[in-house]
Amino acid sequence: MDNAILPLPMKATVPTIMPGGLKQIPLPFGERTGPSLTNFIVGPNQEAKKVVSDLVASKGERVIYLWGEKGAGKSHLLRAAHDDAARQGQRVVSLSCRAPNPASANTPGQVRETDLVCIDDIDSQAGNRDWEEALFSLYNAAEASGTRLLVAGQQNPMGADFSLADLGSRLAAGLVLRLRTLDDDGRRMALECRAGEWGFTLPDRIVAFLLRRHQRDMHSLFALLEQIDHETLVEKRRVTIPFLRDLLASRPGNITQHPHRGIHSARNREKYREKQE
């Protein structure tokens, strides 16, 4: 019944013959450290971290709605709550409202047997009557059974343009908290913390370069950080400004992914073409 969200994998390496010689290709073995309450950089969101921690511990509010712009930390807190509760032996379900259809939403019967339900991107389905009715039924089932709800969206529930007004009003009846994005110091701390958990370091000058040259929301920055981790292993290079210039010049659209070959930059393909000419 547990609709768990699996952690990101860590990287093991095996040698393989690629154009240009022998390379270390990362393979997904083990578990990479993912979002947790411990590595959530609070910045202006101290209250949100506390109430989510209390929710996992069955204290305080039963229904919490987190809202804010992309990269403010909503999905991080939902994932952290899910994983913390699951480690404590609680029955937890996580639902993304960006799933293909409302049939993927858990039935009221399942919700009654669950301790905590985490629902992400709920306002992405505002105006979709089928989805809204499914979510309203889920909410009512949770209320009847005392199941805790942690919900997130980009808009305040009363400003999300739900066509089913009762859904918005029910969500607004719980604790509603707005999450604010981190400032540059917070972004730096978040990147350095995540890099350290993944086994490499990011000097301040590297972080400053990334913040000047790349999108500044944390979703984009963490995606770039994962690519940096991967590419430094593949290329056997340290994280330097020249390396990052090459990497950023290859984005977007010049990255090829394969489940077994990993990620290779446009630079590698250009080297290969030169060898063939």
Backbone as numpy.savetxt, mean C-alpha at the origin, in Angstrom:
# Nx Ny Nz CAx CAy CAz Cx Cy Cz
-11.82 -18.33 5.05 -12.65 -17.14 5.05 -11.78 -15.89 5.05
-10.56 -15.99 5.59 -9.69 -14.83 5.70 -9.26 -14.37 4.32
-9.58 -13.14 3.99 -9.25 -12.56 2.69 -7.94 -11.80 2.82
-6.88 -12.51 3.24 -5.64 -11.86 3.63 -4.96 -11.18 2.45
-4.26 -10.09 2.76 -3.41 -9.43 1.78 -1.99 -9.90 2.06
-1.37 -10.57 1.10 -0.07 -11.17 1.35 1.03 -10.12 1.38
2.03 -10.29 2.26 3.13 -9.33 2.32 3.95 -9.35 1.03
4.66 -8.26 0.78 5.57 -8.22 -0.35 6.72 -9.18 -0.11
7.21 -9.85 -1.16 8.30 -10.80 -0.99 9.65 -10.13 -0.85
10.56 -10.78 -0.11 11.94 -10.35 -0.12 12.61 -10.92 -1.36
13.85 -10.55 -1.57 14.53 -10.98 -2.78 15.66 -11.94 -2.44
15.64 -13.13 -3.04 16.81 -13.98 -3.09 17.36 -13.86 -4.50
18.59 -14.31 -4.73 19.16 -14.15 -6.06 19.70 -15.47 -6.58
19.63 -15.62 -7.90 20.27 -16.74 -8.57 20.98 -16.19 -9.78
22.13 -16.77 -10.16 22.81 -16.31 -11.36 22.10 -16.82 -12.59
22.06 -16.03 -13.62 21.48 -16.46 -14.89 22.20 -15.75 -16.02
22.23 -16.37 -17.20 22.89 -15.76 -18.34 21.93 -14.82 -19.03
22.32 -13.55 -19.08 21.54 -12.53 -19.76 22.44 -11.88 -20.79
21.84 -11.19 -21.77 22.67 -10.44 -22.70 23.61 -9.50 -21.94
24.90 -9.60 -22.24 25.85 -8.76 -21.52 26.55 -9.51 -20.40
26.22 -10.78 -20.17 26.94 -11.55 -19.18 26.08 -12.08 -18.06
26.78 -12.52 -16.99 26.11 -13.13 -15.85 25.53 -12.04 -14.96
24.26 -12.19 -14.57 23.60 -11.21 -13.70 22.96 -11.91 -12.52
22.82 -11.19 -11.44 22.07 -11.69 -10.29 20.62 -11.27 -10.47
19.72 -12.24 -10.56 18.31 -11.94 -10.79 17.53 -12.22 -9.51
16.88 -11.21 -8.93 16.11 -11.42 -7.71 14.92 -12.34 -7.93
14.70 -13.22 -6.99 13.52 -14.08 -7.02 12.75 -13.87 -5.72
11.42 -14.03 -5.78 10.59 -13.71 -4.60 10.53 -14.83 -3.59
11.55 -14.93 -2.71 11.53 -15.91 -1.64 11.39 -15.18 -0.31
10.64 -15.76 0.63 10.53 -15.16 1.95 9.58 -13.98 1.96
9.67 -13.21 3.03 8.77 -12.08 3.20 9.56 -10.79 3.37
9.15 -9.76 2.65 9.73 -8.44 2.81 8.85 -7.67 3.80
9.50 -6.86 4.62 8.76 -6.06 5.59 7.79 -5.14 4.88
6.53 -5.18 5.27 5.51 -4.35 4.67 4.99 -3.32 5.65
3.89 -2.68 5.32 3.31 -1.66 6.21 2.95 -2.24 7.57
3.25 -1.51 8.63 2.90 -1.92 9.99 2.64 -0.67 10.81
2.07 -0.85 11.98 1.89 0.30 12.87 3.24 0.81 13.37
4.21 -0.09 13.46 5.54 0.31 13.92 6.24 1.21 12.92
6.14 0.88 11.61 6.86 1.69 10.63 5.99 2.77 9.98
4.82 3.04 10.57 3.99 4.15 10.10 4.58 5.45 10.65
5.04 6.31 9.75 5.58 7.60 10.15 4.40 8.54 10.39
4.18 8.93 11.63 2.92 9.57 11.98 2.80 10.99 11.44
3.89 11.77 11.49 3.76 13.16 11.05 2.58 13.82 11.75
1.63 14.35 10.96 0.45 15.00 11.56 -0.67 14.02 11.89
-0.40 12.70 11.81 -1.47 11.70 11.92 -1.35 10.82 13.16
-0.87 11.41 14.25 -0.70 10.65 15.49 -2.03 10.08 15.98
-3.09 10.87 15.91 -4.39 10.40 16.40 -4.88 9.20 15.59
-4.68 9.24 14.27 -5.12 8.14 13.43 -4.42 6.84 13.81
-3.13 6.91 14.03 -2.40 5.70 14.43 -2.94 5.15 15.75
-3.22 6.04 16.69 -3.70 5.60 18.01 -5.07 4.94 17.91
-6.00 5.56 17.17 -7.35 4.99 17.13 -7.37 3.68 16.36
-6.51 3.54 15.36 -6.43 2.27 14.64 -5.85 1.19 15.54
-4.83 1.53 16.30 -4.26 0.59 17.26 -5.30 0.16 18.29
-6.09 1.12 18.77 -7.16 0.80 19.72 -8.23 -0.09 19.07
-8.54 0.18 17.81 -9.54 -0.63 17.12 -9.10 -2.09 17.04
-7.83 -2.30 16.71 -7.31 -3.67 16.65 -7.41 -4.34 18.01
-7.23 -3.56 19.06 -7.28 -4.09 20.43 -8.70 -4.12 20.99
-9.70 -3.88 20.13 -11.11 -3.88 20.53 -11.41 -2.82 21.58
-10.73 -1.68 21.47 -10.99 -0.56 22.36 -11.47 0.63 21.54
-12.21 1.52 22.17 -12.63 2.74 21.50 -13.74 2.52 20.50
-13.68 3.23 19.39 -14.73 3.21 18.38 -14.80 1.86 17.66
-16.03 1.49 17.26 -16.20 0.25 16.50 -16.08 0.49 15.00
-16.42 1.70 14.55 -16.36 2.04 13.12 -15.48 3.28 12.96
-14.45 3.16 12.13 -13.55 4.28 11.86 -13.46 4.49 10.35
-13.60 5.74 9.95 -13.48 6.10 8.53 -12.31 7.06 8.38
-11.30 6.63 7.61 -10.13 7.45 7.34 -10.24 8.03 5.94
-9.99 9.32 5.81 -10.03 9.89 4.47 -8.89 10.88 4.28
-8.55 11.10 3.02 -7.44 11.99 2.69 -6.93 11.66 1.30
-6.06 12.51 0.81 -5.59 12.33 -0.55 -4.67 11.12 -0.68
-4.42 10.73 -1.92 -3.55 9.60 -2.20 -2.19 9.80 -1.54
-1.69 8.74 -0.91 -0.38 8.80 -0.29 -0.37 9.33 1.13
-1.55 9.57 1.71 -1.60 10.10 3.08 -1.40 9.01 4.12
-1.50 7.74 3.73 -1.26 6.65 4.68 -2.47 5.80 5.00
-3.56 5.99 4.26 -4.79 5.23 4.56 -4.58 3.73 4.36
-4.09 3.35 3.18 -3.90 1.93 2.89 -2.86 1.31 3.82
-1.85 2.08 4.17 -0.84 1.61 5.12 -1.50 1.20 6.43
-2.36 2.06 6.97 -3.00 1.76 8.25 -3.97 0.59 8.14
-4.67 0.47 7.02 -5.57 -0.67 6.84 -4.79 -1.97 6.79
-3.70 -1.98 6.03 -2.86 -3.17 5.95 -2.26 -3.51 7.31
-1.80 -2.49 8.02 -1.21 -2.71 9.34 -2.23 -3.27 10.31
-3.45 -2.73 10.29 -4.51 -3.22 11.18 -4.84 -4.66 10.86
-4.97 -4.97 9.57 -5.27 -6.34 9.15 -4.21 -7.30 9.69
-2.93 -6.98 9.45 -1.86 -7.89 9.83 -1.72 -8.02 11.34
-1.85 -6.91 12.06 -1.76 -6.97 13.52 -2.88 -7.83 14.11
-4.10 -7.61 13.62 -5.23 -8.38 14.13 -5.07 -9.86 13.80
-4.62 -10.16 12.59 -4.44 -11.56 12.19 -3.38 -12.24 13.05
-2.30 -11.53 13.37 -1.26 -12.11 14.23 -1.79 -12.42 15.62
-2.79 -11.68 16.05 -3.39 -11.92 17.36 -4.44 -13.04 17.33
-4.62 -13.63 16.17 -5.59 -14.72 16.04 -7.00 -14.26 15.75
-7.18 -12.99 15.43 -8.51 -12.51 15.09 -8.87 -12.91 13.67
-10.18 -12.97 13.42 -10.68 -13.27 12.07 -10.84 -11.95 11.34
-10.06 -11.80 10.27 -9.97 -10.51 9.59 -10.25 -10.68 8.10
-10.97 -9.73 7.56 -11.26 -9.70 6.12 -10.86 -8.33 5.59
-10.17 -8.31 4.45 -9.85 -7.05 3.78 -10.48 -7.03 2.41
-11.04 -5.88 2.05 -11.76 -5.73 0.79 -11.33 -4.45 0.11
-10.94 -4.56 -1.15 -10.67 -3.37 -1.96 -11.88 -3.10 -2.83
-12.37 -1.89 -2.79 -13.53 -1.54 -3.61 -13.15 -1.29 -5.06
-11.89 -1.48 -5.39 -11.48 -1.44 -6.79 -11.50 -2.82 -7.42
-12.00 -3.81 -6.69 -12.18 -5.15 -7.24 -13.22 -5.10 -8.37
-13.25 -6.11 -9.25 -14.08 -6.03 -10.45 -15.57 -5.85 -10.22
-16.12 -6.46 -9.18 -17.58 -6.37 -9.02 -17.95 -6.57 -7.56
-19.18 -6.18 -7.21 -19.59 -6.28 -5.80 -19.71 -7.70 -5.30
-19.71 -8.68 -6.20 -19.76 -10.07 -5.74 -18.51 -10.42 -4.95
-17.43 -9.63 -5.16 -16.21 -9.90 -4.41 -16.32 -9.42 -2.97
-17.31 -8.60 -2.70 -17.55 -8.18 -1.31 -18.03 -9.38 -0.51
-17.60 -9.45 0.74 -17.97 -10.60 1.55 -19.44 -10.53 1.92
-20.08 -11.67 1.96 -21.50 -11.73 2.25 -21.76 -11.37 3.70
-22.96 -10.90 4.01 -23.28 -10.59 5.41 -23.03 -11.77 6.34
-23.26 -12.99 5.86 -23.02 -14.16 6.69 -21.57 -14.29 7.09
-20.65 -14.01 6.14 -19.23 -14.06 6.46 -18.84 -12.96 7.45
-19.40 -11.78 7.26 -19.07 -10.66 8.13 -19.46 -10.96 9.57
-20.57 -11.64 9.77 -21.02 -11.96 11.13 -20.03 -12.86 11.85
-19.21 -13.58 11.10 -18.23 -14.49 11.69 -16.84 -13.88 11.75
-16.75 -12.58 11.51 -15.46 -11.89 11.41 -15.32 -10.87 12.52
-14.09 -10.72 13.02 -13.83 -9.74 14.08 -13.59 -8.34 13.53
-12.91 -8.27 12.39 -12.54 -6.97 11.82 -12.65 -7.03 10.31
-13.27 -6.01 9.73 -13.34 -5.86 8.28 -12.67 -4.55 7.90
-11.72 -4.62 6.96 -11.03 -3.43 6.45 -11.48 -3.20 5.01
-12.00 -2.03 4.72 -12.53 -1.71 3.38 -11.77 -0.50 2.84
-11.06 -0.68 1.75 -10.26 0.40 1.17 -10.92 0.96 -0.07
-10.66 2.24 -0.34 -11.14 2.93 -1.56 -12.65 2.90 -1.69
-13.38 3.04 -0.60 -14.83 2.85 -0.65 -15.50 3.88 -1.55
-14.97 5.10 -1.60 -15.62 6.11 -2.42 -15.32 5.97 -3.91
-14.46 5.01 -4.27 -14.22 4.76 -5.69 -15.46 4.18 -6.36
-16.41 3.67 -5.56 -17.64 3.10 -6.11 -18.85 4.01 -5.86
-18.62 5.26 -5.48 -19.73 6.20 -5.29 -20.48 6.35 -6.61
-21.79 6.16 -6.55 -22.62 6.24 -7.75 -22.89 4.90 -8.40
-22.16 3.86 -7.98 -22.39 2.50 -8.49 -23.39 1.82 -7.54
-24.64 1.76 -7.97 -25.71 1.32 -7.07 -25.50 -0.11 -6.58
-25.06 -1.01 -7.46 -24.86 -2.40 -7.03 -23.81 -2.48 -5.93
-22.70 -1.79 -6.13 -21.66 -1.78 -5.11 -22.17 -1.15 -3.82
-22.86 -0.04 -3.94 -23.32 0.66 -2.73 -24.28 -0.20 -1.92
-25.17 -0.90 -2.60 -26.11 -1.77 -1.87 -25.38 -2.92 -1.20
-24.37 -3.48 -1.88 -23.59 -4.56 -1.27 -22.85 -4.06 -0.04
-22.29 -2.87 -0.13 -21.57 -2.30 1.01 -22.51 -1.93 2.15
-23.69 -1.46 1.81 -24.68 -1.12 2.84 -25.11 -2.38 3.59
-25.32 -3.48 2.86 -25.67 -4.75 3.51 -24.54 -5.23 4.40
-23.30 -5.06 3.92 -22.14 -5.46 4.72 -22.08 -4.62 6.01
-22.31 -3.32 5.89 -22.29 -2.45 7.07 -23.35 -2.88 8.08
-24.56 -3.15 7.60 -25.64 -3.54 8.51 -25.34 -4.86 9.20
-24.74 -5.80 8.45 -24.39 -7.08 9.06 -23.32 -6.90 10.13
-22.36 -6.02 9.86 -21.31 -5.75 10.85 -21.89 -5.10 12.10
-22.81 -4.19 11.90 -23.45 -3.52 13.04 -24.23 -4.51 13.89
-24.94 -5.43 13.24 -25.75 -6.40 13.97 -24.89 -7.37 14.77
-23.71 -7.68 14.25 -22.86 -8.68 14.90 -21.77 -8.07 15.78
-21.64 -6.74 15.75 -20.59 -6.09 16.53 -19.22 -6.16 15.88
-19.18 -6.52 14.61 -17.91 -6.58 13.89 -17.33 -5.18 13.73
-16.03 -5.05 13.98 -15.39 -3.74 13.83 -15.13 -3.45 12.35
-15.22 -2.17 11.99 -15.01 -1.74 10.61 -13.95 -0.65 10.55
-13.00 -0.83 9.64 -12.01 0.21 9.34 -12.12 0.50 7.85
-12.55 1.71 7.53 -12.90 2.06 6.15 -12.04 3.25 5.72
-11.68 3.27 4.43 -10.87 4.38 3.92 -11.37 4.84 2.56
-11.24 6.13 2.32 -11.59 6.72 1.03 -10.88 8.05 0.88
-10.90 8.59 -0.32 -10.26 9.89 -0.54 -11.14 11.05 -0.10
-12.46 10.80 -0.05 -13.40 11.86 0.30 -14.04 11.60 1.66
-14.41 12.67 2.34 -15.23 12.57 3.53 -16.52 11.81 3.18
-17.02 10.92 4.04 -18.19 10.12 3.67 -19.41 10.95 3.27
-19.58 12.12 3.84 -20.73 12.94 3.48 -20.49 13.75 2.21
-19.27 13.74 1.72 -18.97 14.45 0.48 -18.57 13.53 -0.65
-18.86 12.24 -0.49 -18.39 11.25 -1.46 -19.39 10.98 -2.58
-20.52 11.66 -2.59 -21.52 11.51 -3.67 -22.06 10.09 -3.79
-22.26 9.43 -2.66 -22.94 8.13 -2.71 -24.38 8.36 -3.15
-24.85 7.54 -4.09 -26.25 7.66 -4.51 -27.18 7.10 -3.44
-26.66 6.18 -2.63 -27.40 5.63 -1.50 -27.05 6.47 -0.27
-27.90 7.45 0.02 -27.57 8.41 1.07 -27.37 7.75 2.42
-28.09 6.67 2.67 -27.96 5.99 3.96 -26.56 5.43 4.17
-25.89 5.04 3.08 -24.53 4.51 3.22 -23.60 5.59 3.73
-23.66 6.76 3.11 -22.81 7.86 3.56 -23.10 8.28 4.99
-24.37 8.33 5.36 -24.72 8.77 6.72 -24.30 7.73 7.76
-24.40 6.44 7.42 -23.95 5.41 8.37 -22.44 5.50 8.58
-21.71 5.67 7.49 -20.25 5.77 7.61 -19.85 7.00 8.40
-20.59 8.09 8.21 -20.28 9.34 8.91 -20.63 9.27 10.39
-21.45 8.30 10.78 -21.86 8.19 12.18 -20.75 7.65 13.07
-19.76 6.99 12.46 -18.63 6.51 13.23 -17.60 7.61 13.41
-16.40 7.24 13.82 -15.31 8.21 13.97 -14.72 8.49 12.59
-14.75 9.74 12.17 -14.21 10.14 10.86 -12.96 10.98 11.10
-11.84 10.54 10.51 -10.57 11.25 10.68 -9.95 11.54 9.32
-9.48 12.75 9.16 -8.76 13.10 7.94 -7.27 12.87 8.15
-6.63 12.17 7.20 -5.19 11.99 7.22 -4.54 13.06 6.35
-3.45 13.61 6.83 -2.69 14.62 6.09 -1.41 14.00 5.54
-1.00 14.47 4.39 0.24 13.95 3.80 1.44 14.43 4.61
2.52 13.66 4.53 3.74 14.00 5.24 4.43 15.19 4.58
5.16 15.96 5.39 6.03 16.98 4.82 7.33 16.30 4.38
8.29 17.09 3.90 9.51 16.49 3.36 10.31 15.74 4.42
10.31 16.24 5.65 11.00 15.51 6.72 10.34 14.15 6.95
9.01 14.13 6.93 8.30 12.87 7.09 8.55 11.91 5.94
8.57 12.43 4.72 8.86 11.59 3.56 10.26 10.99 3.67
11.22 11.83 4.09 12.59 11.34 4.25 12.64 10.22 5.28
11.99 10.43 6.42 11.99 9.40 7.46 11.35 8.11 6.97
10.24 8.23 6.23 9.54 7.05 5.73 10.41 6.27 4.75
11.08 6.97 3.83 11.94 6.31 2.85 13.14 5.66 3.53
13.77 6.37 4.45 14.94 5.82 5.13 14.57 4.61 5.98
13.41 4.69 6.64 12.94 3.56 7.46 12.68 2.34 6.60
11.95 2.52 5.50 11.62 1.37 4.64 12.88 0.80 4.00
13.80 1.64 3.55 15.05 1.15 2.97 15.84 0.35 4.00
15.90 0.85 5.23 16.60 0.13 6.28 16.00 -1.24 6.55
14.67 -1.33 6.51 14.00 -2.62 6.71 14.31 -3.57 5.56
14.57 -3.03 4.39 14.87 -3.86 3.22 16.37 -4.12 3.05
17.18 -3.58 3.96 18.59 -3.95 3.97 19.54 -3.02 3.25
19.13 -1.79 2.94 20.09 -0.85 2.36 19.83 0.53 2.94
20.77 1.45 2.70 20.67 2.78 3.28 20.45 3.83 2.20
19.76 4.89 2.58 19.54 6.04 1.70 20.09 7.28 2.39
21.25 7.76 1.99 21.76 9.00 2.58 20.81 10.17 2.32
20.90 11.19 3.15 20.00 12.34 3.02 20.09 12.98 1.64
21.29 13.04 1.06 21.43 13.68 -0.25 20.69 12.89 -1.33
20.60 11.56 -1.16 19.87 10.74 -2.12 18.37 11.00 -2.00
17.89 11.06 -0.76 16.47 11.34 -0.55 16.11 12.71 -1.09
16.97 13.70 -0.84 16.71 15.05 -1.34 16.63 15.06 -2.86
17.49 14.30 -3.51 17.46 14.20 -4.97 16.15 13.59 -5.44
15.71 12.52 -4.79 14.45 11.87 -5.18 13.26 12.81 -5.02
13.25 13.56 -3.93 12.13 14.46 -3.69 12.10 15.62 -4.68
13.26 15.96 -5.22 13.29 17.03 -6.24 12.89 16.51 -7.61
13.20 15.25 -7.90 13.08 14.75 -9.27 11.92 13.80 -9.51
11.20 13.40 -8.46 10.18 12.37 -8.63 8.88 12.83 -8.00
7.78 12.14 -8.36 6.49 12.41 -7.71 6.66 12.25 -6.20
5.95 13.08 -5.46 6.21 13.17 -4.03 5.21 12.42 -3.16
4.17 11.81 -3.75 3.26 11.03 -2.92 3.94 9.72 -2.53
3.58 9.20 -1.36 4.30 8.04 -0.82 4.07 6.77 -1.63
2.91 6.62 -2.27 2.72 5.46 -3.13 3.79 5.43 -4.21
3.98 6.54 -4.90 4.96 6.61 -5.98 6.38 6.47 -5.45
6.66 7.08 -4.31 8.01 7.01 -3.75 8.36 5.60 -3.29
7.42 4.89 -2.67 7.70 3.52 -2.26 7.85 2.59 -3.46
7.06 2.83 -4.52 7.22 2.03 -5.74 8.60 2.25 -6.34
9.06 3.50 -6.34 10.40 3.79 -6.83 11.45 3.14 -5.94
11.24 3.19 -4.63 12.19 2.59 -3.70 12.34 1.09 -3.95
11.23 0.43 -4.22 11.30 -1.00 -4.52 12.10 -1.24 -5.79
11.92 -0.39 -6.78 12.67 -0.54 -8.02 14.16 -0.27 -7.80
14.46 0.72 -6.97 15.86 1.00 -6.64 16.49 -0.23 -5.99
15.79 -0.81 -5.03 16.26 -2.02 -4.35 16.57 -3.11 -5.36
15.63 -3.30 -6.29 15.78 -4.36 -7.28 16.94 -4.08 -8.23
16.98 -2.86 -8.77 17.97 -2.54 -9.79 19.39 -2.52 -9.24
19.58 -2.08 -8.00 20.92 -2.10 -7.43 21.42 -3.53 -7.28
20.51 -4.45 -7.01 20.89 -5.85 -6.90 21.21 -6.43 -8.27
20.37 -6.13 -9.26 20.60 -6.64 -10.62 21.89 -6.07 -11.21
22.07 -4.75 -11.05 23.21 -4.07 -11.66 24.47 -4.13 -10.80
24.33 -4.61 -9.55 25.45 -4.65 -8.61 26.06 -3.25 -8.43
25.19 -2.27 -8.23 25.62 -0.89 -8.06 25.09 -0.34 -6.74
25.82 0.62 -6.19 25.36 1.33 -5.01 24.35 2.39 -5.42
23.58 2.87 -4.45 22.62 3.94 -4.72 23.39 5.26 -4.76
23.58 5.78 -5.97 24.29 7.03 -6.16 23.43 7.96 -7.01
23.80 9.23 -7.06 23.07 10.19 -7.89 23.13 9.79 -9.37
24.31 9.44 -9.93 24.33 9.01 -11.33 23.44 7.79 -11.60
23.45 6.83 -10.67 22.59 5.66 -10.83 21.12 6.08 -10.87
20.73 6.98 -9.97 19.33 7.42 -9.93 18.96 8.22 -11.17
19.89 9.01 -11.69 19.61 9.75 -12.93 19.29 8.77 -14.06
20.10 7.72 -14.17 19.85 6.71 -15.21 18.50 6.05 -15.00
18.21 5.70 -13.75 16.97 4.99 -13.45 15.76 5.87 -13.74
15.80 7.10 -13.30 14.66 8.00 -13.52 14.48 8.34 -14.99
15.59 8.37 -15.74 15.49 8.66 -17.17 14.79 7.54 -17.91
14.79 6.34 -17.33 14.15 5.19 -17.98 12.67 5.08 -17.65
12.14 5.97 -16.79 10.74 5.92 -16.37 9.98 7.06 -17.02
8.67 6.89 -17.28 7.94 5.62 -17.23 7.94 4.96 -18.60
7.44 3.75 -18.67 7.21 3.08 -19.94 8.40 2.29 -20.45
9.57 2.44 -19.82 10.74 1.73 -20.29 11.19 0.63 -19.34
10.24 0.19 -18.48 10.55 -0.87 -17.53 9.77 -2.12 -17.93
10.47 -3.22 -18.08 9.83 -4.48 -18.43 9.80 -5.39 -17.22
8.63 -5.94 -16.93 8.50 -6.84 -15.79 8.19 -8.25 -16.28
8.79 -9.21 -15.63 8.50 -10.61 -15.89 8.59 -11.32 -14.57
7.68 -12.25 -14.26 7.66 -12.85 -12.92 8.93 -13.59 -12.57
9.72 -14.01 -13.58 10.93 -14.76 -13.28 12.20 -13.99 -13.62
12.10 -13.04 -14.55 13.29 -12.32 -14.96 13.49 -11.05 -14.15
12.48 -10.57 -13.48 12.62 -9.35 -12.73 12.43 -8.12 -13.59
13.02 -7.01 -13.18 12.83 -5.73 -13.84 14.15 -5.30 -14.46
14.13 -4.91 -15.73 15.34 -4.50 -16.42 15.12 -3.16 -17.08
16.08 -2.28 -16.94 15.92 -0.92 -17.43 16.19 -0.83 -18.92
15.78 0.30 -19.50 16.03 0.55 -20.91 17.53 0.53 -21.19
18.34 0.91 -20.19 19.78 0.92 -20.36 20.30 -0.46 -20.76
19.79 -1.54 -20.14 20.23 -2.89 -20.45 19.87 -3.28 -21.88
18.64 -2.89 -22.28 18.21 -3.25 -23.63 19.03 -2.52 -24.68
19.42 -1.26 -24.37 20.26 -0.53 -25.31 21.63 -1.19 -25.44
22.20 -1.66 -24.32 23.48 -2.36 -24.37 23.37 -3.62 -25.23
22.24 -4.32 -25.08 22.04 -5.54 -25.84 21.98 -5.24 -27.34
21.23 -4.19 -27.70 21.12 -3.84 -29.11 22.48 -3.46 -29.69
23.29 -2.74 -28.90 24.61 -2.35 -29.38 25.47 -3.57 -29.66
25.36 -4.59 -28.82 26.16 -5.80 -29.02 25.73 -6.57 -30.26
24.44 -6.40 -30.65 23.93 -7.14 -31.79 24.24 -6.45 -33.12
24.63 -5.17 -33.06 24.86 -4.42 -34.31 26.29 -4.61 -34.81
